[in-house]
Amino acid sequence: MAILRAKDVRQLSDVELQEQLSKIRLELIQHYGKVSAGGATENAGRIKELRRTVARMMTEINHRRTV
């Protein structure tokens, strides 16, 4: 799954945003599972990218709630 930038996140509808968020969280959990089992991920920087993308999405969700 591609990393979404803030501009891309803002263009998503509420439903699409929730779907993408669940997919990215699932991928993040899978990477954490590999690392905790003693394995190594193919791309070590991917976890950081996924965490930042989740943060961007949560920021947009909270912004939409207040507006």
N, CA, C, O and CB atoms as a CASP TS submission, in Angstrom:
PFRMAT TS
TARGET T0000
AUTHOR 0000-0000-0000
METHOD Language model
MODEL 1
PARENT N/A
ATOM      1  N   MET     1       0.833  -1.173   0.000  1.00  0.00           N
ATOM      2  CA  MET     1       0.000   0.000   0.000  1.00  0.00           C
ATOM      3  C   MET     1       0.883   1.244   0.000  1.00  0.00           C
ATOM      4  O   MET     1       1.890   1.308   0.705  1.00  0.00           O
ATOM      5  CB  MET     1      -0.951  -0.006   1.208  1.00  0.00           C
ATOM      6  N   ALA     2       0.495   2.211  -0.789  1.00  0.00           N
ATOM      7  CA  ALA     2       1.258   3.442  -0.904  1.00  0.00           C
ATOM      8  C   ALA     2       1.071   4.318   0.320  1.00  0.00           C
ATOM      9  O   ALA     2       0.022   4.299   0.965  1.00  0.00           O
ATOM     10  CB  ALA     2       0.857   4.199  -2.155  1.00  0.00           C
ATOM     11  N   ILE     3       2.091   5.076   0.624  1.00  0.00           N
ATOM     12  CA  ILE     3       2.022   6.014   1.720  1.00  0.00           C
ATOM     13  C   ILE     3       1.241   7.238   1.245  1.00  0.00           C
ATOM     14  O   ILE     3       1.482   7.750   0.152  1.00  0.00           O
ATOM     15  CB  ILE     3       3.448   6.403   2.221  1.00  0.00           C
ATOM     16  N   LEU     4       0.323   7.693   2.056  1.00  0.00           N
ATOM     17  CA  LEU     4      -0.501   8.845   1.703  1.00  0.00           C
ATOM     18  C   LEU     4       0.059  10.096   2.355  1.00  0.00           C
ATOM     19  O   LEU     4       0.384  10.094   3.542  1.00  0.00           O
ATOM     20  CB  LEU     4      -1.966   8.624   2.126  1.00  0.00           C
ATOM     21  N   ARG     5       0.166  11.126   1.605  1.00  0.00           N
ATOM     22  CA  ARG     5       0.603  12.423   2.118  1.00  0.00           C
ATOM     23  C   ARG     5      -0.618  13.197   2.590  1.00  0.00           C
ATOM     24  O   ARG     5      -1.752  12.798   2.322  1.00  0.00           O
ATOM     25  CB  ARG     5       1.387  13.226   1.035  1.00  0.00           C
ATOM     26  N   ALA     6      -0.391  14.296   3.286  1.00  0.00           N
ATOM     27  CA  ALA     6      -1.489  15.074   3.868  1.00  0.00           C
ATOM     28  C   ALA     6      -2.455  15.560   2.792  1.00  0.00           C
ATOM     29  O   ALA     6      -3.669  15.567   3.000  1.00  0.00           O
ATOM     30  CB  ALA     6      -0.936  16.269   4.653  1.00  0.00           C
ATOM     31  N   LYS     7      -1.926  15.961   1.659  1.00  0.00           N
ATOM     32  CA  LYS     7      -2.774  16.427   0.561  1.00  0.00           C
ATOM     33  C   LYS     7      -3.692  15.304   0.081  1.00  0.00           C
ATOM     34  O   LYS     7      -4.866  15.533  -0.207  1.00  0.00           O
ATOM     35  CB  LYS     7      -1.912  16.948  -0.608  1.00  0.00           C
ATOM     36  N   ASP     8      -3.154  14.103   0.000  1.00  0.00           N
ATOM     37  CA  ASP     8      -3.942  12.959  -0.448  1.00  0.00           C
ATOM     38  C   ASP     8      -4.996  12.576   0.587  1.00  0.00           C
ATOM     39  O   ASP     8      -6.117  12.210   0.232  1.00  0.00           O
ATOM     40  CB  ASP     8      -3.030  11.766  -0.735  1.00  0.00           C
ATOM     41  N   VAL     9      -4.640  12.659   1.851  1.00  0.00           N
ATOM     42  CA  VAL     9      -5.570  12.297   2.926  1.00  0.00           C
ATOM     43  C   VAL     9      -6.761  13.250   2.941  1.00  0.00           C
ATOM     44  O   VAL     9      -7.896  12.823   3.151  1.00  0.00           O
ATOM     45  CB  VAL     9      -4.854  12.314   4.296  1.00  0.00           C
ATOM     46  N   ARG    10      -6.508  14.530   2.720  1.00  0.00           N
ATOM     47  CA  ARG    10      -7.592  15.520   2.726  1.00  0.00           C
ATOM     48  C   ARG    10      -8.598  15.282   1.613  1.00  0.00           C
ATOM     49  O   ARG    10      -9.764  15.649   1.752  1.00  0.00           O
ATOM     50  CB  ARG    10      -7.023  16.917   2.600  1.00  0.00           C
ATOM     51  N   GLN    11      -8.175  14.680   0.521  1.00  0.00           N
ATOM     52  CA  GLN    11      -9.052  14.458  -0.626  1.00  0.00           C
ATOM     53  C   GLN    11      -9.946  13.236  -0.469  1.00  0.00           C
ATOM     54  O   GLN    11     -10.893  13.067  -1.238  1.00  0.00           O
ATOM     55  CB  GLN    11      -8.231  14.315  -1.871  1.00  0.00           C
ATOM     56  N   LEU    12      -9.667  12.383   0.509  1.00  0.00           N
ATOM     57  CA  LEU    12     -10.463  11.180   0.710  1.00  0.00           C
ATOM     58  C   LEU    12     -11.788  11.506   1.395  1.00  0.00           C
ATOM     59  O   LEU    12     -11.871  12.437   2.197  1.00  0.00           O
ATOM     60  CB  LEU    12      -9.681  10.157   1.534  1.00  0.00           C
ATOM     61  N   SER    13     -12.808  10.741   1.073  1.00  0.00           N
ATOM     62  CA  SER    13     -14.079  10.881   1.778  1.00  0.00           C
ATOM     63  C   SER    13     -13.939  10.213   3.146  1.00  0.00           C
ATOM     64  O   SER    13     -12.950   9.530   3.412  1.00  0.00           O
ATOM     65  CB  SER    13     -15.263  10.252   0.955  1.00  0.00           C
ATOM     66  N   ASP    14     -14.935  10.414   4.011  1.00  0.00           N
ATOM     67  CA  ASP    14     -14.890   9.833   5.351  1.00  0.00           C
ATOM     68  C   ASP    14     -14.819   8.313   5.312  1.00  0.00           C
ATOM     69  O   ASP    14     -14.064   7.707   6.073  1.00  0.00           O
ATOM     70  CB  ASP    14     -16.104  10.268   6.150  1.00  0.00           C
ATOM     71  N   VAL    15     -15.595   7.696   4.434  1.00  0.00           N
ATOM     72  CA  VAL    15     -15.620   6.239   4.328  1.00  0.00           C
ATOM     73  C   VAL    15     -14.281   5.724   3.807  1.00  0.00           C
ATOM     74  O   VAL    15     -13.733   4.763   4.346  1.00  0.00           O
ATOM     75  CB  VAL    15     -16.769   5.781   3.404  1.00  0.00           C
ATOM     76  N   GLU    16     -13.758   6.356   2.768  1.00  0.00           N
ATOM     77  CA  GLU    16     -12.474   5.949   2.213  1.00  0.00           C
ATOM     78  C   GLU    16     -11.352   6.113   3.243  1.00  0.00           C
ATOM     79  O   GLU    16     -10.444   5.286   3.329  1.00  0.00           O
ATOM     80  CB  GLU    16     -12.161   6.762   0.953  1.00  0.00           C
ATOM     81  N   LEU    17     -11.432   7.182   4.010  1.00  0.00           N
ATOM     82  CA  LEU    17     -10.421   7.439   5.029  1.00  0.00           C
ATOM     83  C   LEU    17     -10.415   6.335   6.082  1.00  0.00           C
ATOM     84  O   LEU    17      -9.350   5.866   6.483  1.00  0.00           O
ATOM     85  CB  LEU    17     -10.664   8.798   5.689  1.00  0.00           C
ATOM     86  N   GLN    18     -11.588   5.922   6.527  1.00  0.00           N
ATOM     87  CA  GLN    18     -11.669   4.847   7.518  1.00  0.00           C
ATOM     88  C   GLN    18     -11.162   3.519   6.942  1.00  0.00           C
ATOM     89  O   GLN    18     -10.481   2.763   7.634  1.00  0.00           O
ATOM     90  CB  GLN    18     -13.117   4.690   8.014  1.00  0.00           C
ATOM     91  N   GLU    19     -11.491   3.238   5.688  1.00  0.00           N
ATOM     92  CA  GLU    19     -11.035   2.001   5.051  1.00  0.00           C
ATOM     93  C   GLU    19      -9.518   1.978   4.917  1.00  0.00           C
ATOM     94  O   GLU    19      -8.875   0.982   5.247  1.00  0.00           O
ATOM     95  CB  GLU    19     -11.685   1.837   3.675  1.00  0.00           C
ATOM     96  N   GLN    20      -8.952   3.070   4.436  1.00  0.00           N
ATOM     97  CA  GLN    20      -7.502   3.152   4.279  1.00  0.00           C
ATOM     98  C   GLN    20      -6.793   3.050   5.633  1.00  0.00           C
ATOM     99  O   GLN    20      -5.746   2.413   5.750  1.00  0.00           O
ATOM    100  CB  GLN    20      -7.117   4.464   3.577  1.00  0.00           C
ATOM    101  N   LEU    21      -7.375   3.680   6.646  1.00  0.00           N
ATOM    102  CA  LEU    21      -6.790   3.636   7.975  1.00  0.00           C
ATOM    103  C   LEU    21      -6.749   2.213   8.506  1.00  0.00           C
ATOM    104  O   LEU    21      -5.748   1.798   9.091  1.00  0.00           O
ATOM    105  CB  LEU    21      -7.568   4.530   8.927  1.00  0.00           C
ATOM    106  N   SER    22      -7.811   1.470   8.312  1.00  0.00           N
ATOM    107  CA  SER    22      -7.828   0.088   8.802  1.00  0.00           C
ATOM    108  C   SER    22      -6.819  -0.778   8.037  1.00  0.00           C
ATOM    109  O   SER    22      -6.182  -1.646   8.634  1.00  0.00           O
ATOM    110  CB  SER    22      -9.245  -0.509   8.673  1.00  0.00           C
ATOM    111  N   LYS    23      -6.667  -0.557   6.735  1.00  0.00           N
ATOM    112  CA  LYS    23      -5.700  -1.320   5.952  1.00  0.00           C
ATOM    113  C   LYS    23      -4.270  -1.027   6.400  1.00  0.00           C
ATOM    114  O   LYS    23      -3.455  -1.939   6.538  1.00  0.00           O
ATOM    115  CB  LYS    23      -5.857  -1.006   4.464  1.00  0.00           C
ATOM    116  N   ILE    24      -3.979   0.237   6.623  1.00  0.00           N
ATOM    117  CA  ILE    24      -2.627   0.621   7.016  1.00  0.00           C
ATOM    118  C   ILE    24      -2.324   0.135   8.433  1.00  0.00           C
ATOM    119  O   ILE    24      -1.206  -0.298   8.711  1.00  0.00           O
ATOM    120  CB  ILE    24      -2.451   2.148   6.925  1.00  0.00           C
ATOM    121  N   ARG    25      -3.298   0.202   9.317  1.00  0.00           N
ATOM    122  CA  ARG    25      -3.090  -0.318  10.668  1.00  0.00           C
ATOM    123  C   ARG    25      -2.840  -1.827  10.645  1.00  0.00           C
ATOM    124  O   ARG    25      -2.009  -2.326  11.404  1.00  0.00           O
ATOM    125  CB  ARG    25      -4.302   0.002  11.555  1.00  0.00           C
ATOM    126  N   LEU    26      -3.547  -2.552   9.786  1.00  0.00           N
ATOM    127  CA  LEU    26      -3.345  -3.989   9.659  1.00  0.00           C
ATOM    128  C   LEU    26      -1.930  -4.293   9.168  1.00  0.00           C
ATOM    129  O   LEU    26      -1.267  -5.193   9.684  1.00  0.00           O
ATOM    130  CB  LEU    26      -4.384  -4.594   8.702  1.00  0.00           C
ATOM    131  N   GLU    27      -1.479  -3.545   8.179  1.00  0.00           N
ATOM    132  CA  GLU    27      -0.122  -3.729   7.672  1.00  0.00           C
ATOM    133  C   GLU    27       0.910  -3.420   8.755  1.00  0.00           C
ATOM    134  O   GLU    27       1.916  -4.120   8.869  1.00  0.00           O
ATOM    135  CB  GLU    27       0.117  -2.840   6.443  1.00  0.00           C
ATOM    136  N   LEU    28       0.670  -2.389   9.542  1.00  0.00           N
ATOM    137  CA  LEU    28       1.574  -2.031  10.624  1.00  0.00           C
ATOM    138  C   LEU    28       1.640  -3.140  11.670  1.00  0.00           C
ATOM    139  O   LEU    28       2.720  -3.465  12.163  1.00  0.00           O
ATOM    140  CB  LEU    28       1.135  -0.719  11.271  1.00  0.00           C
ATOM    141  N   ILE    29       0.506  -3.713  12.008  1.00  0.00           N
ATOM    142  CA  ILE    29       0.466  -4.809  12.974  1.00  0.00           C
ATOM    143  C   ILE    29       1.238  -6.016  12.439  1.00  0.00           C
ATOM    144  O   ILE    29       1.926  -6.699  13.198  1.00  0.00           O
ATOM    145  CB  ILE    29      -0.995  -5.202  13.290  1.00  0.00           C
ATOM    146  N   GLN    30       1.128  -6.277  11.154  1.00  0.00           N
ATOM    147  CA  GLN    30       1.854  -7.394  10.553  1.00  0.00           C
ATOM    148  C   GLN    30       3.364  -7.179  10.644  1.00  0.00           C
ATOM    149  O   GLN    30       4.112  -8.114  10.932  1.00  0.00           O
ATOM    150  CB  GLN    30       1.435  -7.576   9.088  1.00  0.00           C
ATOM    151  N   HIS    31       3.806  -5.953  10.398  1.00  0.00           N
ATOM    152  CA  HIS    31       5.234  -5.648  10.509  1.00  0.00           C
ATOM    153  C   HIS    31       5.705  -5.785  11.949  1.00  0.00           C
ATOM    154  O   HIS    31       6.781  -6.328  12.198  1.00  0.00           O
ATOM    155  CB  HIS    31       5.525  -4.233   9.990  1.00  0.00           C
ATOM    156  N   TYR    32       4.915  -5.299  12.895  1.00  0.00           N
ATOM    157  CA  TYR    32       5.273  -5.435  14.308  1.00  0.00           C
ATOM    158  C   TYR    32       5.342  -6.912  14.697  1.00  0.00           C
ATOM    159  O   TYR    32       6.195  -7.305  15.493  1.00  0.00           O
ATOM    160  CB  TYR    32       4.254  -4.689  15.204  1.00  0.00           C
ATOM    161  N   GLY    33       4.457  -7.722  14.145  1.00  0.00           N
ATOM    162  CA  GLY    33       4.463  -9.148  14.434  1.00  0.00           C
ATOM    163  C   GLY    33       5.737  -9.818  13.958  1.00  0.00           C
ATOM    164  O   GLY    33       6.300 -10.658  14.660  1.00  0.00           O
ATOM    165  N   LYS    34       6.192  -9.455  12.772  1.00  0.00           N
ATOM    166  CA  LYS    34       7.438 -10.016  12.250  1.00  0.00           C
ATOM    167  C   LYS    34       8.620  -9.649  13.140  1.00  0.00           C
ATOM    168  O   LYS    34       9.467 -10.488  13.446  1.00  0.00           O
ATOM    169  CB  LYS    34       7.686  -9.528  10.819  1.00  0.00           C
ATOM    170  N   VAL    35       8.664  -8.396  13.546  1.00  0.00           N
ATOM    171  CA  VAL    35       9.777  -7.926  14.361  1.00  0.00           C
ATOM    172  C   VAL    35       9.754  -8.582  15.738  1.00  0.00           C
ATOM    173  O   VAL    35      10.803  -8.970  16.252  1.00  0.00           O
ATOM    174  CB  VAL    35       9.735  -6.401  14.499  1.00  0.00           C
ATOM    175  N   SER    36       8.586  -8.710  16.335  1.00  0.00           N
ATOM    176  CA  SER    36       8.505  -9.297  17.671  1.00  0.00           C
ATOM    177  C   SER    36       8.789 -10.793  17.659  1.00  0.00           C
ATOM    178  O   SER    36       9.178 -11.356  18.682  1.00  0.00           O
ATOM    179  CB  SER    36       7.137  -9.043  18.268  1.00  0.00           C
ATOM    180  N   ALA    37       8.600 -11.435  16.522  1.00  0.00           N
ATOM    181  CA  ALA    37       8.894 -12.860  16.403  1.00  0.00           C
ATOM    182  C   ALA    37      10.383 -13.101  16.171  1.00  0.00           C
ATOM    183  O   ALA    37      10.827 -14.245  16.081  1.00  0.00           O
ATOM    184  CB  ALA    37       8.080 -13.476  15.266  1.00  0.00           C
ATOM    185  N   GLY    38      11.134 -12.038  16.076  1.00  0.00           N
ATOM    186  CA  GLY    38      12.576 -12.178  15.895  1.00  0.00           C
ATOM    187  C   GLY    38      13.026 -12.059  14.458  1.00  0.00           C
ATOM    188  O   GLY    38      14.212 -12.205  14.163  1.00  0.00           O
ATOM    189  N   GLY    39      12.101 -11.800  13.571  1.00  0.00           N
ATOM    190  CA  GLY    39      12.444 -11.663  12.163  1.00  0.00           C
ATOM    191  C   GLY    39      12.762 -10.221  11.819  1.00  0.00           C
ATOM    192  O   GLY    39      12.698  -9.331  12.667  1.00  0.00           O
ATOM    193  N   ALA    40      13.097 -10.015  10.594  1.00  0.00           N
ATOM    194  CA  ALA    40      13.384  -8.673  10.103  1.00  0.00           C
ATOM    195  C   ALA    40      12.453  -8.382   8.934  1.00  0.00           C
ATOM    196  O   ALA    40      12.175  -9.256   8.114  1.00  0.00           O
ATOM    197  CB  ALA    40      14.880  -8.529   9.679  1.00  0.00           C
ATOM    198  N   THR    41      11.984  -7.162   8.871  1.00  0.00           N
ATOM    199  CA  THR    41      11.133  -6.776   7.749  1.00  0.00           C
ATOM    200  C   THR    41      11.999  -6.524   6.523  1.00  0.00           C
ATOM    201  O   THR    41      13.204  -6.306   6.644  1.00  0.00           O
ATOM    202  CB  THR    41      10.291  -5.519   8.095  1.00  0.00           C
ATOM    203  N   GLU    42      11.395  -6.553   5.359  1.00  0.00           N
ATOM    204  CA  GLU    42      12.133  -6.304   4.132  1.00  0.00           C
ATOM    205  C   GLU    42      12.626  -4.865   4.082  1.00  0.00           C
ATOM    206  O   GLU    42      13.719  -4.582   3.591  1.00  0.00           O
ATOM    207  CB  GLU    42      11.263  -6.610   2.914  1.00  0.00           C
ATOM    208  N   ASN    43      11.800  -3.965   4.600  1.00  0.00           N
ATOM    209  CA  ASN    43      12.118  -2.542   4.570  1.00  0.00           C
ATOM    210  C   ASN    43      11.943  -1.996   5.986  1.00  0.00           C
ATOM    211  O   ASN    43      10.819  -1.812   6.452  1.00  0.00           O
ATOM    212  CB  ASN    43      11.209  -1.770   3.543  1.00  0.00           C
ATOM    213  N   ALA    44      13.045  -1.744   6.655  1.00  0.00           N
ATOM    214  CA  ALA    44      12.990  -1.318   8.058  1.00  0.00           C
ATOM    215  C   ALA    44      12.340   0.053   8.224  1.00  0.00           C
ATOM    216  O   ALA    44      11.733   0.316   9.262  1.00  0.00           O
ATOM    217  CB  ALA    44      14.389  -1.293   8.647  1.00  0.00           C
ATOM    218  N   GLY    45      12.451   0.918   7.245  1.00  0.00           N
ATOM    219  CA  GLY    45      11.868   2.246   7.326  1.00  0.00           C
ATOM    220  C   GLY    45      10.364   2.264   7.105  1.00  0.00           C
ATOM    221  O   GLY    45       9.713   3.286   7.322  1.00  0.00           O
ATOM    222  N   ARG    46       9.817   1.145   6.679  1.00  0.00           N
ATOM    223  CA  ARG    46       8.386   1.061   6.380  1.00  0.00           C
ATOM    224  C   ARG    46       7.539   1.268   7.631  1.00  0.00           C
ATOM    225  O   ARG    46       6.471   1.875   7.552  1.00  0.00           O
ATOM    226  CB  ARG    46       8.057  -0.290   5.748  1.00  0.00           C
ATOM    227  N   ILE    47       7.991   0.777   8.784  1.00  0.00           N
ATOM    228  CA  ILE    47       7.235   0.937  10.027  1.00  0.00           C
ATOM    229  C   ILE    47       7.091   2.417  10.364  1.00  0.00           C
ATOM    230  O   ILE    47       6.013   2.871  10.748  1.00  0.00           O
ATOM    231  CB  ILE    47       7.923   0.182  11.190  1.00  0.00           C
ATOM    232  N   LYS    48       8.173   3.162  10.219  1.00  0.00           N
ATOM    233  CA  LYS    48       8.123   4.597  10.503  1.00  0.00           C
ATOM    234  C   LYS    48       7.172   5.314   9.548  1.00  0.00           C
ATOM    235  O   LYS    48       6.409   6.187   9.961  1.00  0.00           O
ATOM    236  CB  LYS    48       9.527   5.210  10.406  1.00  0.00           C
ATOM    237  N   GLU    49       7.221   4.943   8.275  1.00  0.00           N
ATOM    238  CA  GLU    49       6.329   5.548   7.285  1.00  0.00           C
ATOM    239  C   GLU    49       4.865   5.251   7.615  1.00  0.00           C
ATOM    240  O   GLU    49       4.011   6.132   7.521  1.00  0.00           O
ATOM    241  CB  GLU    49       6.668   5.035   5.873  1.00  0.00           C
ATOM    242  N   LEU    50       4.582   4.009   8.001  1.00  0.00           N
ATOM    243  CA  LEU    50       3.211   3.626   8.326  1.00  0.00           C
ATOM    244  C   LEU    50       2.707   4.363   9.563  1.00  0.00           C
ATOM    245  O   LEU    50       1.558   4.803   9.600  1.00  0.00           O
ATOM    246  CB  LEU    50       3.120   2.118   8.542  1.00  0.00           C
ATOM    247  N   ARG    51       3.556   4.497  10.568  1.00  0.00           N
ATOM    248  CA  ARG    51       3.158   5.210  11.781  1.00  0.00           C
ATOM    249  C   ARG    51       2.827   6.668  11.471  1.00  0.00           C
ATOM    250  O   ARG    51       1.857   7.216  11.994  1.00  0.00           O
ATOM    251  CB  ARG    51       4.271   5.133  12.836  1.00  0.00           C
ATOM    252  N   ARG    52       3.626   7.278  10.632  1.00  0.00           N
ATOM    253  CA  ARG    52       3.375   8.678  10.266  1.00  0.00           C
ATOM    254  C   ARG    52       2.098   8.827   9.444  1.00  0.00           C
ATOM    255  O   ARG    52       1.365   9.804   9.594  1.00  0.00           O
ATOM    256  CB  ARG    52       4.562   9.241   9.482  1.00  0.00           C
ATOM    257  N   THR    53       1.838   7.859   8.581  1.00  0.00           N
ATOM    258  CA  THR    53       0.615   7.899   7.786  1.00  0.00           C
ATOM    259  C   THR    53      -0.610   7.751   8.674  1.00  0.00           C
ATOM    260  O   THR    53      -1.607   8.445   8.474  1.00  0.00           O
ATOM    261  CB  THR    53       0.630   6.801   6.720  1.00  0.00           C
ATOM    262  N   VAL    54      -0.546   6.852   9.657  1.00  0.00           N
ATOM    263  CA  VAL    54      -1.652   6.699  10.603  1.00  0.00           C
ATOM    264  C   VAL    54      -1.872   8.013  11.347  1.00  0.00           C
ATOM    265  O   VAL    54      -3.012   8.430  11.552  1.00  0.00           O
ATOM    266  CB  VAL    54      -1.371   5.543  11.604  1.00  0.00           C
ATOM    267  N   ALA    55      -0.795   8.658  11.745  1.00  0.00           N
ATOM    268  CA  ALA    55      -0.916   9.940  12.452  1.00  0.00           C
ATOM    269  C   ALA    55      -1.558  11.005  11.564  1.00  0.00           C
ATOM    270  O   ALA    55      -2.391  11.783  12.029  1.00  0.00           O
ATOM    271  CB  ALA    55       0.466  10.420  12.930  1.00  0.00           C
ATOM    272  N   ARG    56      -1.175  11.040  10.295  1.00  0.00           N
ATOM    273  CA  ARG    56      -1.787  12.001   9.365  1.00  0.00           C
ATOM    274  C   ARG    56      -3.286  11.756   9.241  1.00  0.00           C
ATOM    275  O   ARG    56      -4.085  12.693   9.236  1.00  0.00           O
ATOM    276  CB  ARG    56      -1.122  11.911   7.976  1.00  0.00           C
ATOM    277  N   MET    57      -3.647  10.500   9.144  1.00  0.00           N
ATOM    278  CA  MET    57      -5.064  10.159   8.982  1.00  0.00           C
ATOM    279  C   MET    57      -5.854  10.494  10.248  1.00  0.00           C
ATOM    280  O   MET    57      -6.959  11.032  10.168  1.00  0.00           O
ATOM    281  CB  MET    57      -5.221   8.664   8.640  1.00  0.00           C
ATOM    282  N   MET    58      -5.301  10.184  11.393  1.00  0.00           N
ATOM    283  CA  MET    58      -5.996  10.485  12.643  1.00  0.00           C
ATOM    284  C   MET    58      -6.126  11.997  12.844  1.00  0.00           C
ATOM    285  O   MET    58      -7.135  12.471  13.366  1.00  0.00           O
ATOM    286  CB  MET    58      -5.254   9.852  13.835  1.00  0.00           C
ATOM    287  N   THR    59      -5.121  12.740  12.434  1.00  0.00           N
ATOM    288  CA  THR    59      -5.188  14.198  12.512  1.00  0.00           C
ATOM    289  C   THR    59      -6.324  14.729  11.656  1.00  0.00           C
ATOM    290  O   THR    59      -7.073  15.607  12.084  1.00  0.00           O
ATOM    291  CB  THR    59      -3.860  14.824  12.075  1.00  0.00           C
ATOM    292  N   GLU    60      -6.453  14.198  10.445  1.00  0.00           N
ATOM    293  CA  GLU    60      -7.527  14.641   9.554  1.00  0.00           C
ATOM    294  C   GLU    60      -8.900  14.247  10.098  1.00  0.00           C
ATOM    295  O   GLU    60      -9.848  15.026  10.005  1.00  0.00           O
ATOM    296  CB  GLU    60      -7.331  14.053   8.152  1.00  0.00           C
ATOM    297  N   ILE    61      -9.012  13.050  10.662  1.00  0.00           N
ATOM    298  CA  ILE    61     -10.284  12.616  11.238  1.00  0.00           C
ATOM    299  C   ILE    61     -10.683  13.537  12.389  1.00  0.00           C
ATOM    300  O   ILE    61     -11.837  13.955  12.481  1.00  0.00           O
ATOM    301  CB  ILE    61     -10.189  11.152  11.727  1.00  0.00           C
ATOM    302  N   ASN    62      -9.734  13.849  13.262  1.00  0.00           N
ATOM    303  CA  ASN    62     -10.038  14.754  14.384  1.00  0.00           C
ATOM    304  C   ASN    62     -10.343  16.162  13.912  1.00  0.00           C
ATOM    305  O   ASN    62     -11.175  16.846  14.507  1.00  0.00           O
ATOM    306  CB  ASN    62      -8.875  14.790  15.364  1.00  0.00           C
ATOM    307  N   HIS    63      -9.688  16.601  12.859  1.00  0.00           N
ATOM    308  CA  HIS    63      -9.987  17.922  12.311  1.00  0.00           C
ATOM    309  C   HIS    63     -11.405  17.978  11.753  1.00  0.00           C
ATOM    310  O   HIS    63     -12.107  18.971  11.944  1.00  0.00           O
ATOM    311  CB  HIS    63      -8.979  18.286  11.219  1.00  0.00           C
ATOM    312  N   ARG    64     -11.828  16.928  11.073  1.00  0.00           N
ATOM    313  CA  ARG    64     -13.179  16.894  10.519  1.00  0.00           C
ATOM    314  C   ARG    64     -14.244  16.842  11.607  1.00  0.00           C
ATOM    315  O   ARG    64     -15.348  17.351  11.418  1.00  0.00           O
ATOM    316  CB  ARG    64     -13.333  15.702   9.597  1.00  0.00           C
ATOM    317  N   ARG    65     -13.923  16.238  12.732  1.00  0.00           N
ATOM    318  CA  ARG    65     -14.897  16.185  13.840  1.00  0.00           C
ATOM    319  C   ARG    65     -15.134  17.565  14.436  1.00  0.00           C
ATOM    320  O   ARG    65     -16.253  17.880  14.839  1.00  0.00           O
ATOM    321  CB  ARG    65     -14.414  15.223  14.937  1.00  0.00           C
ATOM    322  N   THR    66     -14.103  18.385  14.495  1.00  0.00           N
ATOM    323  CA  THR    66     -14.232  19.693  15.126  1.00  0.00           C
ATOM    324  C   THR    66     -14.838  20.729  14.194  1.00  0.00           C
ATOM    325  O   THR    66     -15.396  21.725  14.655  1.00  0.00           O
ATOM    326  CB  THR    66     -12.887  20.170  15.605  1.00  0.00           C
ATOM    327  N   VAL    67     -14.736  20.509  12.904  1.00  0.00           N
ATOM    328  CA  VAL    67     -15.240  21.496  11.938  1.00  0.00           C
ATOM    329  C   VAL    67     -16.684  21.278  11.627  1.00  0.00           C
ATOM    330  O   VAL    67     -17.263  22.020  10.833  1.00  0.00           O
ATOM    331  CB  VAL    67     -14.444  21.453  10.663  1.00  0.00           C
TER
END
